[in-house]
């Protein structure tokens, strides 16, 4: 919830977006996709024959890192950009603000994950 709130406020303020309902809907959709995408990738059968359960039981507990950030940006940038490009004056600023706020929130979640969860790399 905190990351959603940060993204909504930051993108709204930086881009002077006035359509609150559209902004909230687009950002929630983008975050849902970016949250589920890493797990969907893990569910895909691998060439090595690992199942999702085997991956979960043998991988480090930490989920959020650079790979997760890359997948998040891959999912969220196009969804938010397409959803909001007609509501902003500067589309370049929109793209940069989406990237910046996702780097900040993903970094924040990674730090929290490492403080709260016990894992290893």
Secondary structure, 3 states (H helix, E strand, C coil): CHHHHHHHHHHHHHHCCCCHHHHHHHHHHHHHHHHHHHHHHHHCCCCCCCCHHHHHHHCCCCCCCHHHHHHHHHHHHHHHHHHHHHHCCCHHHHHHHHHHHHHHHHHHHHHHHHHHCCCCC
